[in-house]
Amino acid sequence: MARTSRNELNIDFSTLELERFDKDGWGIIPKILLEFQDRIPEAETRPTMEWAYSGGQVLISRYHWISVSDELSEPRRPSSPVKLKLEKPGLTNTLQWKKSQDVLMFLGVIGGTDILARGLGFECSGIISNVGPTATVRPGDRVICNNSGCFASVVTASENLCAKVPDTLSFVEAATMPVVYCAAIHSLLDIAKMLKGSTVLIHSACGGVGLAALQLCQIMETQKADHLVDHLSVPRNHIFRSRDGTFLPRIMEATCDKSVDIVLNSLSGELLHVSWKCVAKFGIMVDMSKRDFQGKAVLAMDLFEANPSYGGVDLSQIIIERPCIMQR
């Protein structure tokens, strides 16, 4: 409201936000008022109009320029690992780097199994620095890792969540692989039991999991946008629009009304139910859309007369509670 009043009414109106109305908070008001009265407007810069008093400090909304290259090249002490934390889910401005407590969270001493409490990021690549007495990997090994809290300078993880990578694969390339390929392999092979000759509907086929699933299908020699046509040899009449329900009649036309054996679903809401109708007799839909899990969506039960199956995949829970699946 204060910003709107300044912009639309052109009035000299400033604000001071206090964390607490205690002795220190009241004491800072005269100092801010004096600064407000002593402001000198300039043509190229706007004077400070907003203050906040927090943690014993007066804060203003000004950016401080830094050199990214200098910050990245600055040596970091080995004894001070950090992790990217989100203080308030949904508010990206609460992202901040904090000293890591990976070991305590890994042992369940703090944070429980809550995913956000364990930190952001579910995949990374790097070099092993230390191992337990029974580990088969060794310090110096190049690995990829599937683990929560990977936006960190040091990650502590089970060996089941790690895999060695060849020297020909860069760390940048390797870091993009764990989540998408594990999700595709677990969904199509472990849950859907995909076999040679299966027909598969893959939603968001140009996304990470979609491309991994396409490559897996091609290895299995199953049936499945320009990228898909030019780079993955997917016929254009096998590519459908998933933003609305028009893909259902097109799939029925392409399969002679037989539907598909496997639906790898990432859609939610009404499109979840449209995808469910694409499952053939004795087929399966593997759902990776957590929105409907948490929203307690309900599937049409009458379609189960055709003996289809439904499976849900939440890779973040598998990482925490079934790391042996990730290793396999």
URDAZI-V831346 format. One record per pair of residues at least 24 apart in sequence whose ideal C-beta (glycine too) atoms are under 8 Angstrom apart, sorted by the first residue. I is the first residue (numbers start at 1). J is the second residue. Records with the same first field share a line. If there is no record, write none. Layout:
BEGIN
I = J ; J
END
This chain:
BEGIN
2 = 49 ; 50
6 = 49
13 = 49
14 = 48 ; 49 ; 50 ; 51
15 = 49 ; 50 ; 51
16 = 50 ; 51 ; 52 ; 53
17 = 50 ; 51 ; 52 ; 53 ; 54
18 = 52 ; 53
19 = 52 ; 53 ; 54 ; 55
24 = 53 ; 56
25 = 53
28 = 53 ; 58
31 = 58
32 = 58
76 = 153
81 = 152 ; 153 ; 154
82 = 152 ; 153
83 = 119 ; 149 ; 151 ; 152 ; 153
84 = 119 ; 120 ; 121 ; 151 ; 152
85 = 119 ; 120
86 = 116 ; 120
89 = 116
95 = 120
100 = 149 ; 152 ; 153 ; 154
102 = 149 ; 152 ; 154 ; 155 ; 156
103 = 156
105 = 149
106 = 156 ; 157
113 = 320 ; 321
115 = 148 ; 316 ; 320
118 = 148 ; 149 ; 320
119 = 148 ; 149 ; 150 ; 151 ; 152
120 = 149 ; 150 ; 151
121 = 148 ; 149 ; 150 ; 151 ; 152
122 = 146 ; 147 ; 148 ; 150 ; 178 ; 179 ; 315 ; 316 ; 319
123 = 147 ; 150 ; 175 ; 176 ; 177 ; 178 ; 179
124 = 150 ; 155 ; 175
125 = 165 ; 171 ; 172 ; 174 ; 175
126 = 155 ; 171
128 = 162
129 = 154
131 = 159
132 = 159
135 = 159
137 = 162 ; 164
142 = 167 ; 171 ; 174
144 = 174 ; 175 ; 177 ; 178
145 = 178
146 = 178 ; 179 ; 182 ; 315 ; 319 ; 326
147 = 319
148 = 316 ; 319 ; 320
158 = 323
159 = 327
160 = 323 ; 324 ; 326 ; 327
161 = 319 ; 323 ; 326 ; 327
163 = 327
176 = 208
179 = 208 ; 209 ; 315
180 = 208 ; 209 ; 211 ; 212
181 = 212
182 = 315 ; 326
183 = 209 ; 212 ; 288 ; 313 ; 315
184 = 209 ; 212 ; 213 ; 216 ; 264
185 = 212 ; 216
186 = 313 ; 315 ; 318 ; 325
187 = 213 ; 264 ; 286 ; 288 ; 311 ; 313
188 = 213 ; 216 ; 217 ; 262 ; 264 ; 286
189 = 216
190 = 325
191 = 284 ; 286 ; 311 ; 313
192 = 261 ; 262 ; 264 ; 284 ; 286 ; 311
193 = 284
194 = 220 ; 222 ; 261 ; 262
195 = 220
196 = 220 ; 221 ; 222
197 = 221 ; 222
198 = 222 ; 261 ; 262
199 = 223 ; 255 ; 258 ; 260 ; 261 ; 262 ; 280
200 = 224 ; 260 ; 261 ; 262 ; 263 ; 264
201 = 251 ; 260 ; 262 ; 263 ; 264 ; 275 ; 278
202 = 264
203 = 242 ; 263 ; 264 ; 265 ; 266 ; 267 ; 275
204 = 242 ; 266
205 = 234 ; 239
207 = 266
209 = 264 ; 266 ; 288
210 = 264 ; 266
213 = 264
242 = 267 ; 271
244 = 271
245 = 270 ; 271 ; 274
247 = 274 ; 278
248 = 274 ; 277 ; 278
251 = 278
255 = 280
259 = 283
262 = 286
264 = 288
265 = 289
268 = 292 ; 295 ; 297
272 = 297 ; 299
273 = 299 ; 300
276 = 300 ; 303 ; 310
277 = 303
279 = 303 ; 306 ; 308
280 = 306 ; 308
281 = 306 ; 307 ; 308
282 = 306 ; 307 ; 308
283 = 308 ; 309
284 = 308 ; 309 ; 310 ; 311
285 = 309 ; 310 ; 311
286 = 311 ; 312 ; 313
287 = 311 ; 312 ; 313
288 = 312 ; 313 ; 314 ; 315
290 = 314
END
